[in-house]
Amino acid sequence: MKSYQDINRETIDSWVEEGWVWAIPISHEEYLEAQNGKWDVLLTPTVPVPHE
């Protein structure tokens, strides 16, 4: 019997293979910008988290 962790991993891995947008890593440039205070985190595909 598979554990729920294995089932979750397999599910997410299959979504990634299909191009799941939420699994795309940020670029190094985006990382550097975030370190300098320029960042956005999305709650949904169109709603960013307020910076305050």
C-alpha distance matrix in Angstrom:
0.0 3.8 6.6 9.5 11.6 10.0 10.2 13.7 14.7 14.1 15.9 18.7 19.1 19.6 22.1 23.9 24.2 25.8 28.3 27.1 30.3 28.8 27.2 30.5 31.7 35.3 38.0 39.8 42.9 41.0 39.8 43.4 44.7 42.2 43.5 47.0 46.1 45.6 42.1 40.4 36.9 35.9 34.3 34.2 35.4 39.0 39.2 39.7 39.4 42.9 44.1 45.7
3.8 0.0 3.8 6.5 8.1 6.2 6.7 10.1 10.9 10.6 12.5 15.1 15.5 16.4 18.8 20.4 21.0 22.7 25.0 23.7 26.8 25.1 23.4 26.8 27.9 31.5 34.2 36.1 39.1 37.2 36.0 39.6 40.9 38.5 39.8 43.2 42.4 41.9 38.4 36.7 33.3 32.4 31.0 30.8 32.0 35.6 35.9 36.2 35.9 39.5 40.6 42.4
6.6 3.8 0.0 3.8 5.3 5.3 6.4 8.7 10.0 10.9 12.5 14.4 15.4 16.9 18.7 20.2 21.4 23.1 24.9 23.2 25.9 23.8 22.2 25.7 26.5 29.9 32.8 34.5 37.4 35.4 34.0 37.6 38.8 36.1 37.3 40.8 39.9 39.5 36.1 34.4 30.9 30.2 28.7 29.0 30.5 33.9 33.9 34.0 33.4 36.8 37.9 39.4
9.5 6.5 3.8 0.0 3.8 5.4 5.0 6.0 8.5 9.8 10.4 12.1 14.0 15.3 16.5 18.2 19.9 21.2 22.8 20.6 23.2 20.9 19.8 23.5 24.5 27.7 30.9 32.7 35.4 33.1 31.9 35.6 36.5 33.7 35.2 38.5 37.3 36.9 33.3 31.4 27.9 27.0 25.2 25.5 27.1 30.5 30.3 30.6 30.1 33.5 34.8 36.3
11.6 8.1 5.3 3.8 0.0 3.8 5.5 5.1 6.0 8.6 9.8 10.5 12.0 14.2 15.4 16.3 18.2 20.0 21.2 19.1 21.5 19.0 17.5 21.0 21.6 24.8 27.8 29.5 32.3 30.2 28.8 32.4 33.5 30.9 32.1 35.5 34.6 34.3 30.8 29.3 25.8 25.3 24.1 24.5 26.0 29.4 29.3 29.2 28.5 32.0 32.9 34.6
10.0 6.2 5.3 5.4 3.8 0.0 3.8 5.5 5.1 6.1 8.5 10.0 10.4 12.2 14.3 15.2 16.4 18.5 20.1 18.7 21.5 19.6 17.7 21.0 21.9 25.4 28.1 29.9 32.9 31.1 29.9 33.5 34.8 32.4 33.8 37.2 36.5 35.9 32.5 31.0 27.7 27.1 26.0 26.1 27.1 30.7 31.0 31.0 30.8 34.4 35.3 37.2
10.2 6.7 6.4 5.0 5.5 3.8 0.0 3.8 5.5 5.2 6.1 8.7 9.9 10.7 12.5 14.3 15.5 16.8 18.8 17.2 20.2 18.6 17.2 20.7 22.2 25.7 28.6 30.8 33.5 31.4 30.6 34.4 35.3 33.0 34.7 37.9 36.9 36.0 32.5 30.6 27.2 26.1 24.7 24.4 25.4 29.0 29.5 30.0 30.0 33.6 34.9 36.9
13.7 10.1 8.7 6.0 5.1 5.5 3.8 0.0 3.8 5.5 5.1 6.1 8.4 9.9 10.7 12.3 14.3 15.5 16.8 14.6 17.3 15.2 14.1 17.7 19.1 22.4 25.6 27.8 30.4 28.1 27.3 31.0 31.8 29.4 31.2 34.3 33.2 32.4 28.8 26.8 23.4 22.3 21.1 20.9 22.0 25.6 25.9 26.2 26.2 29.8 31.1 33.1
14.7 10.9 10.0 8.5 6.0 5.1 5.5 3.8 0.0 3.8 5.4 5.3 5.9 8.5 9.9 10.5 12.2 14.3 15.4 13.9 16.5 14.7 12.6 15.9 17.0 20.6 23.4 25.5 28.3 26.4 25.4 29.1 30.3 28.1 29.7 33.0 32.3 31.4 28.0 26.5 23.3 22.6 22.0 21.9 22.6 26.2 26.7 26.7 26.8 30.4 31.3 33.6
14.1 10.6 10.9 9.8 8.6 6.1 5.2 5.5 3.8 0.0 3.8 5.6 5.1 6.2 8.7 9.9 10.6 12.5 14.5 13.6 16.8 15.8 13.7 16.9 18.6 22.3 24.9 27.2 30.0 28.2 27.7 31.4 32.4 30.5 32.4 35.6 34.9 33.7 30.3 28.6 25.5 24.5 23.9 23.2 23.5 27.3 28.2 28.6 29.0 32.8 33.9 36.3
15.9 12.5 12.5 10.4 9.8 8.5 6.1 5.1 5.4 3.8 0.0 3.8 5.5 5.3 6.4 8.8 10.1 10.9 12.8 11.3 14.6 13.6 12.4 15.8 18.0 21.5 24.4 27.1 29.5 27.4 27.2 31.0 31.6 29.6 31.8 34.8 33.8 32.4 28.8 26.7 23.6 22.1 21.2 20.2 20.5 24.3 25.3 26.0 26.7 30.5 31.9 34.3
18.7 15.1 14.4 12.1 10.5 10.0 8.7 6.1 5.3 5.6 3.8 0.0 3.8 5.4 5.0 6.2 8.7 9.9 10.7 8.8 11.6 10.3 8.7 12.2 14.2 17.7 20.7 23.4 25.7 23.6 23.4 27.2 27.8 25.9 28.1 31.0 30.1 28.7 25.2 23.2 20.2 19.0 18.5 17.8 18.0 21.7 22.7 23.1 23.7 27.5 28.7 31.2
19.1 15.5 15.4 14.0 12.0 10.4 9.9 8.4 5.9 5.1 5.5 3.8 0.0 3.8 5.4 5.1 6.3 8.7 10.0 9.4 12.5 11.9 9.3 12.1 14.0 17.7 20.2 22.7 25.4 23.8 23.5 27.2 28.2 26.7 28.7 31.7 31.2 29.7 26.5 24.9 22.2 21.3 21.3 20.5 20.2 24.0 25.2 25.4 26.2 30.0 30.9 33.6
19.6 16.4 16.9 15.3 14.2 12.2 10.7 9.9 8.5 6.2 5.3 5.4 3.8 0.0 3.8 5.4 5.1 6.4 8.9 8.8 12.5 12.8 11.0 13.5 16.1 19.8 22.1 25.0 27.4 25.7 26.0 29.6 30.4 29.0 31.3 34.1 33.5 31.7 28.3 26.5 23.8 22.3 22.3 20.8 20.2 24.0 25.7 26.3 27.6 31.4 32.6 35.4
22.1 18.8 18.7 16.5 15.4 14.3 12.5 10.7 9.9 8.7 6.4 5.0 5.4 3.8 0.0 3.8 5.4 5.1 6.5 5.3 9.0 9.4 8.4 11.1 14.1 17.5 20.1 23.3 25.3 23.3 23.8 27.5 27.9 26.5 29.1 31.6 30.7 28.7 25.4 23.2 20.6 18.8 18.8 17.1 16.4 20.2 22.0 22.8 24.2 28.0 29.4 32.3
23.9 20.4 20.2 18.2 16.3 15.2 14.3 12.3 10.5 9.9 8.8 6.2 5.1 5.4 3.8 0.0 3.8 5.3 5.1 4.9 7.9 8.4 6.1 8.1 11.0 14.5 16.9 19.9 22.1 20.4 20.9 24.5 25.2 24.0 26.5 29.1 28.5 26.6 23.4 21.7 19.4 18.3 18.9 17.6 16.5 20.2 22.0 22.3 23.7 27.4 28.4 31.4
24.2 21.0 21.4 19.9 18.2 16.4 15.5 14.3 12.2 10.6 10.1 8.7 6.3 5.1 5.4 3.8 0.0 3.8 5.5 7.3 10.5 11.9 9.6 10.8 13.6 17.0 18.8 21.9 24.1 22.9 23.5 27.0 27.7 27.0 29.4 31.9 31.6 29.5 26.5 25.0 22.9 21.7 22.4 20.8 19.3 23.0 25.1 25.6 27.2 30.9 31.8 35.0
25.8 22.7 23.1 21.2 20.0 18.5 16.8 15.5 14.3 12.5 10.9 9.9 8.7 6.4 5.1 5.3 3.8 0.0 3.8 5.9 9.2 11.4 10.3 11.4 14.9 17.9 19.9 23.3 25.0 23.5 24.6 28.1 28.4 27.6 30.4 32.7 32.0 29.6 26.5 24.6 22.5 20.8 21.3 19.2 17.4 21.0 23.5 24.4 26.5 30.1 31.4 34.6
28.3 25.0 24.9 22.8 21.2 20.1 18.8 16.8 15.4 14.5 12.8 10.7 10.0 8.9 6.5 5.1 5.5 3.8 0.0 3.8 6.0 8.7 7.8 8.1 11.8 14.5 16.4 20.0 21.4 19.9 21.3 24.6 24.7 24.2 27.0 29.1 28.5 26.0 23.0 21.2 19.4 17.8 18.9 16.9 14.8 18.2 20.8 21.4 23.6 27.2 28.3 31.6
27.1 23.7 23.2 20.6 19.1 18.7 17.2 14.6 13.9 13.6 11.3 8.8 9.4 8.8 5.3 4.9 7.3 5.9 3.8 0.0 3.8 5.6 5.7 7.4 11.0 13.7 16.4 19.9 21.3 19.1 20.3 23.8 23.7 22.6 25.6 27.8 26.7 24.4 21.1 18.9 16.7 14.9 15.5 13.6 12.0 15.7 17.9 18.6 20.6 24.2 25.6 28.7
30.3 26.8 25.9 23.2 21.5 21.5 20.2 17.3 16.5 16.8 14.6 11.6 12.5 12.5 9.0 7.9 10.5 9.2 6.0 3.8 0.0 3.8 5.4 5.6 9.2 11.1 13.8 17.4 18.3 16.0 17.5 20.9 20.4 19.5 22.7 24.5 23.4 20.9 17.7 15.5 13.6 11.9 13.2 11.4 9.3 12.7 15.0 15.4 17.7 21.2 22.4 25.7
28.8 25.1 23.8 20.9 19.0 19.6 18.6 15.2 14.7 15.8 13.6 10.3 11.9 12.8 9.4 8.4 11.9 11.4 8.7 5.6 3.8 0.0 3.8 5.7 8.2 10.3 13.7 16.9 18.1 15.3 16.1 19.8 19.4 17.8 20.8 23.0 21.7 19.6 16.1 13.8 11.3 9.8 10.8 9.9 9.0 12.5 13.8 13.8 15.4 19.1 20.2 23.3
27.2 23.4 22.2 19.8 17.5 17.7 17.2 14.1 12.6 13.7 12.4 8.7 9.3 11.0 8.4 6.1 9.6 10.3 7.8 5.7 5.4 3.8 0.0 3.8 6.2 9.4 12.5 15.5 17.4 15.2 15.5 19.3 19.6 18.1 20.7 23.3 22.5 20.7 17.4 15.8 13.6 12.9 14.1 13.6 12.7 16.2 17.4 17.0 18.2 21.8 22.4 25.6
30.5 26.8 25.7 23.5 21.0 21.0 20.7 17.7 15.9 16.9 15.8 12.2 12.1 13.5 11.1 8.1 10.8 11.4 8.1 7.4 5.6 5.7 3.8 0.0 3.8 6.6 9.2 12.5 14.2 12.4 13.3 16.8 17.1 16.3 19.0 21.3 20.9 18.8 15.9 14.8 13.3 13.2 15.3 14.7 13.1 16.1 17.6 16.9 18.4 21.8 22.0 25.4
31.7 27.9 26.5 24.5 21.6 21.9 22.2 19.1 17.0 18.6 18.0 14.2 14.0 16.1 14.1 11.0 13.6 14.9 11.8 11.0 9.2 8.2 6.2 3.8 0.0 3.8 6.5 9.3 11.5 9.8 10.0 13.5 14.4 13.6 15.8 18.4 18.4 16.7 14.1 13.8 12.7 13.6 16.0 16.3 15.1 17.7 18.6 17.1 18.1 21.2 20.8 24.1
35.3 31.5 29.9 27.7 24.8 25.4 25.7 22.4 20.6 22.3 21.5 17.7 17.7 19.8 17.5 14.5 17.0 17.9 14.5 13.7 11.1 10.3 9.4 6.6 3.8 0.0 3.8 6.7 8.1 6.0 6.7 10.2 10.8 10.3 12.7 15.0 15.1 13.2 11.0 11.3 11.2 12.8 15.8 16.4 15.0 16.9 17.7 15.6 16.7 19.3 18.5 21.9
38.0 34.2 32.8 30.9 27.8 28.1 28.6 25.6 23.4 24.9 24.4 20.7 20.2 22.1 20.1 16.9 18.8 19.9 16.4 16.4 13.8 13.7 12.5 9.2 6.5 3.8 0.0 3.8 5.3 5.1 6.3 8.7 9.9 10.7 12.6 14.5 15.5 13.5 12.3 13.4 14.1 15.9 19.2 19.7 18.0 19.5 20.5 18.3 19.5 21.7 20.5 24.0
39.8 36.1 34.5 32.7 29.5 29.9 30.8 27.8 25.5 27.2 27.1 23.4 22.7 25.0 23.3 19.9 21.9 23.3 20.0 19.9 17.4 16.9 15.5 12.5 9.3 6.7 3.8 0.0 3.8 5.4 5.0 6.2 8.6 9.8 10.7 12.7 14.5 13.2 12.8 14.8 15.9 18.3 21.6 22.6 21.2 22.4 23.0 20.3 21.1 22.8 21.0 24.3
42.9 39.1 37.4 35.4 32.3 32.9 33.5 30.4 28.3 30.0 29.5 25.7 25.4 27.4 25.3 22.1 24.1 25.0 21.4 21.3 18.3 18.1 17.4 14.2 11.5 8.1 5.3 3.8 0.0 3.8 5.3 5.1 6.2 8.6 9.9 10.8 12.6 10.8 11.1 13.5 15.4 17.9 21.4 22.4 20.7 21.4 21.9 19.2 20.2 21.5 19.6 22.9
41.0 37.2 35.4 33.1 30.2 31.1 31.4 28.1 26.4 28.2 27.4 23.6 23.8 25.7 23.3 20.4 22.9 23.5 19.9 19.1 16.0 15.3 15.2 12.4 9.8 6.0 5.1 5.4 3.8 0.0 3.8 5.4 5.0 6.1 8.7 9.9 10.6 8.4 7.8 9.8 11.6 14.1 17.7 18.8 17.4 18.0 18.3 15.5 16.4 17.9 16.2 19.7
39.8 36.0 34.0 31.9 28.8 29.9 30.6 27.3 25.4 27.7 27.2 23.4 23.5 26.0 23.8 20.9 23.5 24.6 21.3 20.3 17.5 16.1 15.5 13.3 10.0 6.7 6.3 5.0 5.3 3.8 0.0 3.8 5.4 5.1 6.4 8.8 10.0 9.2 8.6 11.0 12.2 15.2 18.5 20.1 19.3 20.2 20.0 16.9 17.0 18.5 16.4 19.5
43.4 39.6 37.6 35.6 32.4 33.5 34.4 31.0 29.1 31.4 31.0 27.2 27.2 29.6 27.5 24.5 27.0 28.1 24.6 23.8 20.9 19.8 19.3 16.8 13.5 10.2 8.7 6.2 5.1 5.4 3.8 0.0 3.8 5.4 5.1 6.5 9.0 8.7 9.6 12.8 14.8 18.0 21.3 23.0 22.2 22.6 22.2 19.0 19.0 19.8 17.3 20.1
44.7 40.9 38.8 36.5 33.5 34.8 35.3 31.8 30.3 32.4 31.6 27.8 28.2 30.4 27.9 25.2 27.7 28.4 24.7 23.7 20.4 19.4 19.6 17.1 14.4 10.8 9.9 8.6 6.2 5.0 5.4 3.8 0.0 3.8 5.4 5.1 6.5 5.2 6.7 10.2 12.9 16.0 19.5 21.1 20.2 20.1 19.6 16.3 16.5 17.0 14.4 17.5
42.2 38.5 36.1 33.7 30.9 32.4 33.0 29.4 28.1 30.5 29.6 25.9 26.7 29.0 26.5 24.0 27.0 27.6 24.2 22.6 19.5 17.8 18.1 16.3 13.6 10.3 10.7 9.8 8.6 6.1 5.1 5.4 3.8 0.0 3.8 5.2 5.1 4.8 4.8 8.2 10.3 13.8 16.9 19.1 18.8 18.8 17.8 14.3 13.9 14.5 11.9 14.8
43.5 39.8 37.3 35.2 32.1 33.8 34.7 31.2 29.7 32.4 31.8 28.1 28.7 31.3 29.1 26.5 29.4 30.4 27.0 25.6 22.7 20.8 20.7 19.0 15.8 12.7 12.6 10.7 9.9 8.7 6.4 5.1 5.4 3.8 0.0 3.8 5.5 7.3 8.3 11.7 13.5 17.2 20.1 22.5 22.4 22.5 21.3 17.6 16.7 17.0 14.0 16.2
47.0 43.2 40.8 38.5 35.5 37.2 37.9 34.3 33.0 35.6 34.8 31.0 31.7 34.1 31.6 29.1 31.9 32.7 29.1 27.8 24.5 23.0 23.3 21.3 18.4 15.0 14.5 12.7 10.8 9.9 8.8 6.5 5.1 5.2 3.8 0.0 3.8 5.8 8.4 12.2 14.8 18.3 21.3 23.6 23.4 22.9 21.6 18.0 17.3 16.9 13.5 15.7
46.1 42.4 39.9 37.3 34.6 36.5 36.9 33.2 32.3 34.9 33.8 30.1 31.2 33.5 30.7 28.5 31.6 32.0 28.5 26.7 23.4 21.7 22.5 20.9 18.4 15.1 15.5 14.5 12.6 10.6 10.0 9.0 6.5 5.1 5.5 3.8 0.0 3.8 6.0 9.5 12.2 15.6 18.4 20.9 21.0 20.2 18.6 14.8 13.9 13.1 9.7 12.0
45.6 41.9 39.5 36.9 34.3 35.9 36.0 32.4 31.4 33.7 32.4 28.7 29.7 31.7 28.7 26.6 29.5 29.6 26.0 24.4 20.9 19.6 20.7 18.8 16.7 13.2 13.5 13.2 10.8 8.4 9.2 8.7 5.2 4.8 7.3 5.8 3.8 0.0 3.8 7.2 10.6 13.6 16.9 18.8 18.4 17.4 16.3 12.8 12.8 12.5 9.8 12.8
42.1 38.4 36.1 33.3 30.8 32.5 32.5 28.8 28.0 30.3 28.8 25.2 26.5 28.3 25.4 23.4 26.5 26.5 23.0 21.1 17.7 16.1 17.4 15.9 14.1 11.0 12.3 12.8 11.1 7.8 8.6 9.6 6.7 4.8 8.3 8.4 6.0 3.8 0.0 3.8 6.8 10.0 13.3 15.3 15.1 14.5 13.4 9.8 9.8 10.5 8.5 12.0
40.4 36.7 34.4 31.4 29.3 31.0 30.6 26.8 26.5 28.6 26.7 23.2 24.9 26.5 23.2 21.7 25.0 24.6 21.2 18.9 15.5 13.8 15.8 14.8 13.8 11.3 13.4 14.8 13.5 9.8 11.0 12.8 10.2 8.2 11.7 12.2 9.5 7.2 3.8 0.0 3.8 6.4 9.7 11.6 11.6 10.9 9.7 6.1 6.8 8.4 7.8 11.5
36.9 33.3 30.9 27.9 25.8 27.7 27.2 23.4 23.3 25.5 23.6 20.2 22.2 23.8 20.6 19.4 22.9 22.5 19.4 16.7 13.6 11.3 13.6 13.3 12.7 11.2 14.1 15.9 15.4 11.6 12.2 14.8 12.9 10.3 13.5 14.8 12.2 10.6 6.8 3.8 0.0 3.8 6.7 9.1 9.8 10.1 8.5 5.5 5.5 8.5 9.0 12.2
35.9 32.4 30.2 27.0 25.3 27.1 26.1 22.3 22.6 24.5 22.1 19.0 21.3 22.3 18.8 18.3 21.7 20.8 17.8 14.9 11.9 9.8 12.9 13.2 13.6 12.8 15.9 18.3 17.9 14.1 15.2 18.0 16.0 13.8 17.2 18.3 15.6 13.6 10.0 6.4 3.8 0.0 3.8 5.4 6.3 6.8 5.6 4.1 5.8 9.4 11.1 14.2
34.3 31.0 28.7 25.2 24.1 26.0 24.7 21.1 22.0 23.9 21.2 18.5 21.3 22.3 18.8 18.9 22.4 21.3 18.9 15.5 13.2 10.8 14.1 15.3 16.0 15.8 19.2 21.6 21.4 17.7 18.5 21.3 19.5 16.9 20.1 21.3 18.4 16.9 13.3 9.7 6.7 3.8 0.0 3.8 6.9 7.6 5.6 5.8 6.2 9.9 12.4 14.7
34.2 30.8 29.0 25.5 24.5 26.1 24.4 20.9 21.9 23.2 20.2 17.8 20.5 20.8 17.1 17.6 20.8 19.2 16.9 13.6 11.4 9.9 13.6 14.7 16.3 16.4 19.7 22.6 22.4 18.8 20.1 23.0 21.1 19.1 22.5 23.6 20.9 18.8 15.3 11.6 9.1 5.4 3.8 0.0 3.8 5.4 5.3 7.3 9.2 12.6 15.3 17.8
35.4 32.0 30.5 27.1 26.0 27.1 25.4 22.0 22.6 23.5 20.5 18.0 20.2 20.2 16.4 16.5 19.3 17.4 14.8 12.0 9.3 9.0 12.7 13.1 15.1 15.0 18.0 21.2 20.7 17.4 19.3 22.2 20.2 18.8 22.4 23.4 21.0 18.4 15.1 11.6 9.8 6.3 6.9 3.8 0.0 3.8 6.2 8.2 11.2 14.3 16.7 19.7
39.0 35.6 33.9 30.5 29.4 30.7 29.0 25.6 26.2 27.3 24.3 21.7 24.0 24.0 20.2 20.2 23.0 21.0 18.2 15.7 12.7 12.5 16.2 16.1 17.7 16.9 19.5 22.4 21.4 18.0 20.2 22.6 20.1 18.8 22.5 22.9 20.2 17.4 14.5 10.9 10.1 6.8 7.6 5.4 3.8 0.0 3.8 6.5 10.0 12.4 15.0 17.9
39.2 35.9 33.9 30.3 29.3 31.0 29.5 25.9 26.7 28.2 25.3 22.7 25.2 25.7 22.0 22.0 25.1 23.5 20.8 17.9 15.0 13.8 17.4 17.6 18.6 17.7 20.5 23.0 21.9 18.3 20.0 22.2 19.6 17.8 21.3 21.6 18.6 16.3 13.4 9.7 8.5 5.6 5.6 5.3 6.2 3.8 0.0 3.8 6.7 9.0 12.0 14.5
39.7 36.2 34.0 30.6 29.2 31.0 30.0 26.2 26.7 28.6 26.0 23.1 25.4 26.3 22.8 22.3 25.6 24.4 21.4 18.6 15.4 13.8 17.0 16.9 17.1 15.6 18.3 20.3 19.2 15.5 16.9 19.0 16.3 14.3 17.6 18.0 14.8 12.8 9.8 6.1 5.5 4.1 5.8 7.3 8.2 6.5 3.8 0.0 3.8 6.3 8.6 11.6
39.4 35.9 33.4 30.1 28.5 30.8 30.0 26.2 26.8 29.0 26.7 23.7 26.2 27.6 24.2 23.7 27.2 26.5 23.6 20.6 17.7 15.4 18.2 18.4 18.1 16.7 19.5 21.1 20.2 16.4 17.0 19.0 16.5 13.9 16.7 17.3 13.9 12.8 9.8 6.8 5.5 5.8 6.2 9.2 11.2 10.0 6.7 3.8 0.0 3.8 6.3 8.7
42.9 39.5 36.8 33.5 32.0 34.4 33.6 29.8 30.4 32.8 30.5 27.5 30.0 31.4 28.0 27.4 30.9 30.1 27.2 24.2 21.2 19.1 21.8 21.8 21.2 19.3 21.7 22.8 21.5 17.9 18.5 19.8 17.0 14.5 17.0 16.9 13.1 12.5 10.5 8.4 8.5 9.4 9.9 12.6 14.3 12.4 9.0 6.3 3.8 0.0 3.8 5.5
44.1 40.6 37.9 34.8 32.9 35.3 34.9 31.1 31.3 33.9 31.9 28.7 30.9 32.6 29.4 28.4 31.8 31.4 28.3 25.6 22.4 20.2 22.4 22.0 20.8 18.5 20.5 21.0 19.6 16.2 16.4 17.3 14.4 11.9 14.0 13.5 9.7 9.8 8.5 7.8 9.0 11.1 12.4 15.3 16.7 15.0 12.0 8.6 6.3 3.8 0.0 3.8
45.7 42.4 39.4 36.3 34.6 37.2 36.9 33.1 33.6 36.3 34.3 31.2 33.6 35.4 32.3 31.4 35.0 34.6 31.6 28.7 25.7 23.3 25.6 25.4 24.1 21.9 24.0 24.3 22.9 19.7 19.5 20.1 17.5 14.8 16.2 15.7 12.0 12.8 12.0 11.5 12.2 14.2 14.7 17.8 19.7 17.9 14.5 11.6 8.7 5.5 3.8 0.0
